[in-house]
Amino acid sequence: MTDAILVLNGGSSSLKFAVFEGRDELPLLLRGNVASLSQHPRLRVDAAAGWPEIDRSLSGGPIDIGEAFATVASVLKDRDLLPVIVRVGHRIVHGGRGLTEATLLDQPTLESLRLLEPLAPIHQRINLEIVALAADLLPQAIQVGCFDTAFHSARPEIAKIYGLPRAMTEAGLVSYGFHGLSYSHIASKLRDRYGAGAGGRAIVAHLGSGASLCAMNAGTSVATTMGFSTLDGLVMSTRCGALDPGIILHLLEDKRLSADELVVLLYEQSGLLGVSGISGDMQTLIGSGDSAAAEAVGLFIYRVGREIGSLAAALGGLDTLVFTAGIGENAPLIREGIGAAAGWLGVKIDHDRNVKGEEMISLAGSGVDVLVIPTDEERSVGSQLLALSSRRGRDTAL
């Protein structure tokens, strides 16, 4: 078998994994995930290479990322893949201002990434813990980091800075943007469909438990809704989205919340969960008859619609709208609501195509192409590893 690439994509409540052959087409050998780590952990592995599908509960209670990784390692061992893995690609949420492409994870690089943990307190620590676990499991393999922030690094400087004193800007208090691996994959799919123009002025809606929008011009990031942290922008599953900074001051000064209490409130107790008081899961809220659930869904659609208007202004118009990620790919009701909110831009969604989940869901007379494209962050990481190998030359260990 050709040498293989393992991709590890760790989040706050899941660990996704994929194994590809290390060839240009990246043939898929294995894909799966360990989901719902903090509630009812479950292992799902797609059927591939003659192996059956796996879908089973792991335990009756929460597990940590180390236990999730051990489960993945067991799957890899059962399929005799460990000996052929020569490169491990890691989705890492934050690369700061300096890391803007796939990078070897040597000790100096890892130390610089640890310094960024305060900027992504939920994700960065988990990502780096997975790097350490993978290095122990696969000492023969090269570890490479691919960064969610990298895709947005080419934005104009004016789109990155805040109205803060220049010394703070120079110290790194800027907009970084996130979900970059997802956006990179969608940009490549738009190039496949439209050529180098990649759908022209496009807005991509990455709508999952974490959610953001990205404005692209010819496949390059121009503006995005997440900024300094993954809290900014849209209302999310349990994250608040954009807030008046005065609310933070009020919570600190008048309500006497500690920094730790603020982190829990803004990252884990807000968003759809906080507004509804029921759940942060969109499908649960859509199926609920509760008025608070309906209000949470309405708020989500309203905020996405409003931000689409902002990004269209940054682009100077809109040619293509793409839905992706869990909600974007699987919630026709949400797509229809957002399409209606963006109707003034020329968006017209075909109800039947939308319900069927076709790739092109816009009406023939729509002024904007509206697409549903599944994201694939793992393949995006694999592609970046191949590109890194090409840059370094065929005579290197990569």
MORALIN-V213636 format. One record per pair of residues at least 6 apart in sequence whose ideal C-beta (glycine too) atoms are under 8 Angstrom apart, sorted by the first residue. I is the first residue (numbers start at 1). J is the second residue. D is the distance in Angstrom with one decimal. If there is no record, write none. Layout:
i j d
I J D
I J D
This chain:
i j d
1 21 7.3
1 84 5.3
2 21 4.6
2 22 5.7
2 23 5.8
2 84 7.8
3 21 7.9
3 22 4.8
3 84 6.0
3 85 7.8
3 86 4.4
3 87 7.6
4 19 5.4
4 20 6.7
4 21 6.0
4 22 6.1
4 29 6.3
4 81 6.3
4 84 4.6
4 85 5.0
4 86 7.0
4 87 8.0
5 19 6.9
5 20 4.8
5 21 7.7
5 22 5.2
5 26 7.6
5 85 7.3
5 86 7.7
5 87 4.8
5 88 7.5
5 89 6.1
5 382 5.3
5 385 5.6
6 17 7.0
6 18 7.6
6 19 5.4
6 76 7.3
6 81 7.7
6 85 4.7
6 87 7.4
6 88 4.8
6 89 7.2
6 134 7.4
6 138 7.3
6 141 7.3
7 17 6.6
7 18 4.7
7 19 7.5
7 20 7.1
7 88 7.6
7 89 4.6
7 90 7.8
7 91 7.5
7 378 4.3
7 379 7.9
7 381 4.6
7 382 5.7
8 15 7.0
8 16 7.7
8 17 5.6
8 69 8.0
8 72 7.6
8 88 6.6
8 89 7.3
8 90 5.4
8 91 7.2
8 130 5.3
8 134 6.2
9 15 7.3
9 16 4.1
9 17 7.1
9 18 8.0
9 90 7.9
9 91 4.3
9 377 5.5
9 378 5.8
9 381 7.2
10 16 7.8
10 65 6.1
10 68 8.0
10 90 7.9
10 91 7.2
10 123 7.7
10 126 4.9
10 127 5.6
10 129 7.8
10 130 4.7
11 123 6.7
11 126 7.3
11 210 7.9
12 122 4.8
12 123 6.4
12 126 6.9
13 35 7.2
13 36 6.2
13 37 5.1
13 38 5.3
13 39 7.7
13 209 7.7
14 33 5.7
14 34 6.4
14 35 4.7
14 36 7.3
14 37 6.4
14 68 7.9
15 33 6.5
15 34 4.7
15 37 7.4
15 65 6.5
15 68 4.3
15 69 6.5
15 72 6.3
15 130 7.3
16 32 7.6
16 33 4.3
16 377 7.5
16 378 6.3
17 30 7.5
17 31 7.3
17 32 5.9
17 33 6.8
17 72 5.0
17 75 7.9
17 378 7.4
18 28 6.7
18 30 6.5
18 31 4.5
18 32 7.8
18 378 3.8
18 379 7.3
18 382 7.3
19 28 7.6
19 29 4.4
19 30 4.1
19 31 7.7
19 76 7.3
19 81 5.7
19 85 7.1
20 26 4.3
20 27 6.5
20 28 5.8
20 29 6.4
20 379 7.4
20 382 4.7
21 27 4.4
21 29 6.2
22 86 7.1
22 87 6.8
22 385 7.9
22 386 7.2
22 389 8.0
24 386 6.8
26 379 6.1
26 382 4.8
26 383 6.7
26 386 7.2
28 48 6.6
29 48 6.4
29 49 5.8
29 81 6.9
30 45 7.1
30 46 7.6
30 48 5.6
30 49 7.2
30 51 7.9
30 75 7.4
30 76 7.5
30 79 6.4
30 81 6.6
31 45 7.4
31 46 4.8
31 48 6.9
31 378 7.0
32 43 6.9
32 44 5.6
32 45 3.5
32 46 6.1
32 54 7.1
32 72 7.6
32 75 6.6
33 43 7.8
33 44 5.7
34 41 6.2
34 42 7.3
34 43 5.4
34 58 7.1
34 63 8.0
34 68 4.2
34 71 5.4
34 72 6.5
35 41 7.1
35 42 5.3
35 44 6.8
36 42 5.8
37 62 6.4
37 63 5.5
37 64 7.1
37 65 7.0
37 68 5.7
38 62 4.9
39 62 6.7
40 57 6.6
40 60 7.8
41 57 7.3
41 58 4.3
41 59 6.0
41 62 7.1
41 63 4.8
41 67 7.9
41 68 7.1
42 55 7.3
42 56 7.0
42 57 5.5
42 58 6.3
43 54 5.9
43 55 7.5
43 56 5.8
43 58 5.7
43 71 5.7
43 75 7.5
44 53 7.9
44 54 6.6
44 55 5.1
45 51 7.7
45 53 6.5
45 54 4.0
45 55 7.8
45 75 6.0
46 53 6.2
47 53 4.2
49 79 7.3
51 79 6.2
54 75 7.5
58 67 8.0
58 71 6.4
65 126 5.3
65 129 5.8
65 130 6.5
66 129 7.2
66 133 6.6
69 130 6.3
69 133 4.7
69 134 7.7
69 137 7.9
73 82 7.8
73 137 5.5
76 82 5.3
76 85 7.5
82 137 7.4
82 138 6.7
85 138 5.6
85 141 5.3
86 140 6.9
86 141 5.5
86 142 6.9
87 141 6.0
87 142 5.2
87 144 6.3
87 385 5.5
87 389 8.0
87 398 6.7
88 134 4.9
88 138 6.1
88 141 4.9
88 142 7.1
88 143 5.2
88 144 6.9
89 102 7.5
89 144 5.1
89 145 8.0
89 146 5.8
89 381 4.0
89 382 6.2
89 384 7.0
89 385 4.7
90 105 7.1
90 127 6.3
90 130 6.3
90 131 5.5
90 134 7.3
90 143 6.7
90 144 6.9
90 145 5.2
90 146 6.7
90 381 7.4
91 127 7.0
91 146 6.0
91 148 6.9
91 181 5.7
91 377 5.8
91 378 7.9
91 381 5.8
92 113 6.5
92 124 7.3
92 127 4.5
92 128 7.5
92 131 7.9
92 145 4.6
92 146 6.7
92 147 5.3
92 148 7.2
93 120 4.7
93 123 4.1
93 124 5.7
93 127 6.0
93 147 7.5
93 148 4.9
93 149 7.4
93 178 6.4
93 230 7.1
94 113 7.4
94 116 4.5
94 119 5.4
94 120 4.4
94 123 7.5
94 124 5.4
94 147 6.9
94 148 7.1
94 149 5.7
94 176 6.9
95 103 7.7
95 113 7.5
95 116 7.7
95 145 7.2
95 147 3.1
95 148 7.7
95 149 4.8
95 150 5.5
96 112 7.1
96 113 7.8
96 116 5.3
96 119 7.7
96 149 7.1
96 172 6.9
96 176 7.6
97 153 7.5
97 172 6.4
97 174 7.3
97 176 7.8
98 112 7.2
99 109 7.4
99 112 7.7
99 113 7.7
99 145 7.1
99 147 5.4
99 149 7.8
99 150 6.7
100 147 7.4
100 149 7.9
100 150 4.7
100 153 4.2
101 150 6.0
101 384 7.3
101 388 7.5
102 144 5.5
102 145 7.0
102 146 5.0
102 381 8.0
102 384 4.1
102 385 6.2
102 387 6.7
102 388 4.3
103 109 5.9
103 144 6.8
103 145 5.2
103 147 7.8
103 388 8.0
104 142 6.7
104 143 7.4
104 144 6.0
104 145 8.0
105 113 7.9
105 131 5.8
105 143 4.3
105 144 6.3
105 145 5.0
109 145 7.0
110 128 6.7
110 131 6.9
113 124 7.0
113 127 8.0
113 128 6.1
113 145 7.1
114 124 7.9
114 128 6.3
116 124 5.8
117 124 4.5
117 125 5.5
117 128 7.8
119 172 7.9
119 176 7.6
119 228 7.0
119 229 6.3
120 229 6.8
120 230 6.2
121 263 6.3
121 267 7.6
122 230 7.3
122 267 5.7
123 230 7.0
131 143 5.8
131 145 7.4
134 141 7.4
134 143 6.2
135 143 5.7
142 397 6.1
142 398 6.0
144 384 7.8
144 385 5.6
144 388 6.4
144 398 7.9
146 181 6.2
146 380 7.3
146 381 4.6
146 384 4.8
146 385 7.6
147 180 6.8
148 177 8.0
148 178 4.7
148 179 6.0
148 180 4.4
148 181 5.7
149 176 4.4
149 177 6.2
149 178 6.4
149 180 6.0
150 180 5.5
151 177 7.3
151 180 3.1
151 181 7.2
151 183 5.2
151 184 5.0
151 187 7.9
151 214 7.9
151 221 5.5
152 175 7.9
152 176 6.5
152 177 3.2
152 178 7.9
152 180 5.8
152 183 8.0
152 214 7.5
152 221 4.6
152 224 5.6
154 220 5.8
154 221 6.3
155 177 7.2
155 221 5.4
155 222 6.2
155 223 6.7
155 224 7.6
156 222 7.5
159 175 6.9
159 222 6.9
159 223 5.2
159 314 7.4
160 174 4.7
160 175 4.8
160 176 7.8
161 169 5.3
161 174 5.7
161 175 7.5
162 169 7.1
162 173 6.5
162 174 6.8
162 175 7.1
162 227 7.8
162 228 7.6
164 173 5.7
173 228 6.5
174 228 6.8
175 224 7.7
175 226 7.9
175 227 3.7
175 228 6.0
175 232 7.9
176 226 7.8
176 227 7.0
176 228 6.5
177 212 7.7
177 214 7.3
177 221 6.7
177 224 4.0
177 226 5.6
177 227 7.0
178 210 7.6
178 212 6.3
178 224 7.7
178 226 4.6
178 230 5.4
179 206 4.6
179 210 7.1
179 212 5.1
179 214 7.2
179 224 7.9
179 226 7.0
180 221 7.6
181 377 4.3
181 380 4.4
181 381 6.3
182 206 5.1
182 324 6.5
182 325 6.6
182 375 4.4
182 377 5.4
182 380 7.2
183 204 5.7
183 206 6.8
183 214 4.8
183 216 7.3
183 221 6.7
183 224 8.0
184 380 4.9
184 384 7.9
185 375 5.7
185 376 5.1
185 377 6.6
185 379 6.3
185 380 4.2
186 204 5.0
186 322 5.7
186 324 5.8
186 373 5.7
186 375 6.5
187 198 5.7
187 204 8.0
187 216 6.2
187 219 3.9
187 220 7.7
188 219 7.8
188 380 7.7
188 383 7.4
189 373 5.2
190 198 4.1
190 199 4.4
190 202 6.4
190 216 7.8
190 219 6.1
190 320 7.0
190 322 7.3
190 373 8.0
191 198 4.8
191 219 5.9
193 199 7.1
193 371 8.0
194 200 7.5
194 320 7.8
196 218 6.8
196 219 7.9
197 218 5.4
197 219 8.0
198 216 6.8
198 218 5.2
198 219 3.3
199 216 7.7
199 219 7.7
199 319 6.0
199 320 3.5
199 322 7.7
199 369 6.8
200 217 7.4
200 218 7.0
200 319 3.7
200 320 6.3
201 215 7.6
201 216 7.8
201 217 5.8
201 312 7.8
201 315 4.1
201 316 6.8
201 317 5.3
201 318 5.6
201 319 4.7
201 320 7.2
202 215 7.5
202 216 4.7
202 217 7.7
202 219 7.8
202 318 7.7
202 319 6.4
202 320 4.0
202 321 7.3
202 322 6.4
203 213 5.9
203 214 7.1
203 215 5.4
203 216 7.5
203 308 5.8
203 311 5.1
203 312 6.8
203 315 7.4
203 318 6.2
203 320 7.5
203 321 5.4
203 322 7.3
204 213 6.9
204 214 4.9
204 216 6.5
204 322 4.5
204 324 6.4
205 211 7.8
205 213 5.4
205 304 6.4
205 308 7.7
205 321 7.2
205 322 6.7
205 323 5.2
205 324 6.9
205 328 5.4
205 338 7.0
206 212 5.5
206 213 7.3
206 214 7.2
206 324 5.5
206 325 4.7
206 328 6.7
206 375 6.8
207 234 7.9
207 304 7.2
207 323 6.6
207 324 7.4
207 325 5.3
207 326 7.2
207 327 4.0
207 328 3.9
207 331 7.8
207 334 7.0
208 237 7.8
208 325 3.7
208 326 4.1
208 327 5.9
208 328 7.3
209 236 6.5
209 237 3.8
209 238 7.5
209 280 6.8
209 326 6.9
210 230 6.2
210 236 5.6
210 237 7.3
210 239 7.0
211 233 7.5
211 234 4.5
211 235 7.7
211 236 4.9
211 237 7.9
211 304 7.8
211 325 7.4
211 327 7.1
212 224 6.1
212 225 4.7
212 226 4.4
212 233 5.3
212 234 6.2
213 224 6.7
213 225 4.7
213 233 7.2
213 234 7.0
213 304 7.0
213 307 5.3
213 308 6.7
213 311 5.8
214 221 5.7
214 223 7.5
214 224 4.5
214 225 7.7
214 311 7.8
215 221 7.4
215 222 4.6
215 223 4.4
215 224 7.0
215 311 3.9
215 312 7.6
215 314 5.3
215 315 5.1
216 222 6.3
217 315 6.2
222 311 8.0
222 314 5.8
222 315 6.2
223 310 7.9
223 311 5.5
223 314 4.2
223 315 7.7
224 233 7.8
225 232 6.7
225 233 3.1
225 234 5.8
225 242 7.8
225 307 5.2
225 311 7.5
226 232 5.0
226 233 5.0
227 233 7.2
230 239 6.9
231 239 5.5
231 240 6.2
231 241 7.2
231 243 7.9
231 266 5.7
231 267 6.8
232 241 7.0
232 242 5.6
233 241 5.6
233 242 5.7
233 307 6.6
234 241 5.0
234 242 7.9
234 300 7.4
234 303 5.2
234 304 6.0
234 307 6.4
235 241 4.3
235 271 5.3
235 272 6.6
235 275 7.3
235 296 7.9
235 299 5.6
235 300 5.4
235 303 5.2
236 271 4.6
236 272 7.1
236 280 7.9
237 271 5.4
237 272 5.5
237 273 6.6
237 280 3.6
237 281 7.0
237 282 7.6
238 267 6.7
238 268 5.1
238 269 6.6
238 270 6.3
238 271 4.8
238 272 7.3
238 273 4.8
238 274 7.4
238 280 4.6
239 266 6.7
239 267 5.6
239 270 6.1
239 271 4.9
240 266 5.0
240 270 3.8
240 271 6.0
240 274 7.3
241 271 6.9
241 303 6.4
243 266 7.8
248 262 7.1
251 257 4.7
251 262 6.3
251 265 7.5
252 262 7.3
257 265 7.0
271 280 5.9
272 279 7.1
272 280 4.7
272 281 7.7
272 282 6.8
272 285 6.2
272 296 4.7
272 297 7.8
272 300 6.5
273 279 6.2
273 280 3.7
275 292 6.9
275 295 6.3
275 296 4.1
275 299 5.9
276 285 5.7
276 288 7.7
276 290 7.1
276 292 4.9
276 293 4.7
276 295 7.3
276 296 3.9
277 292 5.5
278 284 6.9
278 285 6.6
278 288 6.1
278 290 6.1
278 292 6.7
278 293 5.4
278 296 7.9
279 285 6.0
279 288 7.8
279 293 7.7
282 297 7.3
282 300 7.4
282 326 7.8
282 327 5.0
282 331 5.8
282 334 6.8
283 330 7.6
283 331 7.0
284 293 7.8
285 293 4.3
285 294 7.8
285 296 5.6
285 297 5.3
286 293 7.9
286 297 6.2
286 331 6.9
286 333 5.9
286 334 7.8
288 294 7.7
297 334 7.5
297 337 8.0
300 334 7.1
301 334 6.4
301 337 4.0
301 338 5.7
301 341 6.2
302 341 7.0
304 338 5.0
304 341 7.1
305 337 7.9
305 338 5.8
305 341 2.7
305 342 5.9
306 341 7.7
308 318 7.8
308 321 7.5
308 338 7.2
308 341 7.1
308 342 4.9
308 345 7.3
309 342 7.5
309 345 7.6
312 318 4.6
312 342 8.0
312 345 5.7
317 345 7.9
318 342 7.7
318 345 4.9
318 346 7.1
318 347 7.6
318 368 5.4
319 368 6.4
319 369 6.8
320 368 6.5
320 369 4.7
320 370 7.8
320 371 6.9
321 339 7.8
321 342 6.8
321 347 6.0
321 368 5.4
321 369 7.3
321 370 4.8
321 371 7.3
322 370 7.8
322 371 4.8
322 372 7.5
322 373 5.5
323 329 6.7
323 335 5.4
323 338 7.8
323 370 7.6
323 371 7.2
323 372 5.0
323 373 7.6
324 372 7.4
324 373 5.5
324 374 6.6
324 375 4.4
325 375 5.4
327 334 5.7
328 334 7.7
328 335 7.2
328 372 7.0
329 357 7.7
329 372 6.0
329 374 5.5
329 375 7.7
330 357 7.8
332 354 4.9
332 355 5.1
332 357 7.0
335 349 6.7
335 354 5.7
335 361 6.9
335 370 7.9
335 372 7.2
336 349 5.8
336 351 7.1
336 354 5.8
339 347 5.0
339 348 7.3
339 349 3.8
339 354 7.8
339 370 6.5
340 349 7.8
342 368 7.7
345 367 7.4
345 368 6.2
346 366 6.5
346 367 2.5
346 368 4.9
347 362 7.2
347 366 6.4
347 367 7.4
347 368 4.7
347 370 6.1
348 362 6.0
348 363 4.3
348 365 6.3
348 366 3.8
348 367 7.4
348 368 7.7
348 370 7.9
349 361 5.5
349 362 6.1
349 363 6.9
349 366 7.5
349 370 5.7
350 361 5.8
350 362 6.3
350 363 4.7
353 360 6.8
353 361 4.5
353 362 7.8
354 361 4.5
357 372 6.3
358 372 7.2
359 371 5.8
359 372 5.9
359 373 6.7
360 369 6.8
360 370 7.3
360 371 5.8
361 370 5.2
361 371 7.1
361 372 5.9
362 368 6.5
362 369 5.6
362 370 3.8
362 371 7.9
385 398 7.7
388 398 6.2
389 396 7.4
389 398 4.3
392 398 5.3
